[in-house]
Amino acid sequence: MLTKSKIVLALVVGVALGAAVVQGLHAQAKPKAYLVTESEILDQAALDSYMPGVTSALPGGGGRFLAGPGVTKATAIVGTAPQRFGIAEFDTVDQAQAWMKSPAREALAAQRNKAIKITRQFIVEGNK
């Protein structure tokens, strides 16, 4: 009987371990999300005041700046390059959308609206 118990226990542990590994692999397969923002500067002094707030709030929402905040030099290949842009990375689209609706971001709305005009903003999924 003791041998059968050991075999059953080993089987249960193996299944649980296998399920954990599969779950981990599945979680890694989700594509990253990138929030791309094009903007124009309305008031440089207001922008200087706004930037510390957004750079400290974004990590709390799960985001990381990849380009920016507020890259002001872009080289156009086709068409016209934006005056200013930023790219933030999130683990998922849901996380990026949650950041867009978050109280931390909303608290910065008045400063943002005084400092910049957002001309285009969108979320794209990446491969990894």
Buried (B, 14 or more C-beta within 10 A) or exposed (E): EEEEEEEEEEEEEEEEEEEEEEEEEEEEEEEBBBBBBBBEBEEEEBBEEBBEBBEEBBEEBBBEBBBBBBBEEBEEEEEEEBBBBBBBBBBBBEBBBBBEEBEBBEEBEEBBEBBBEEEEEEBEEEEE
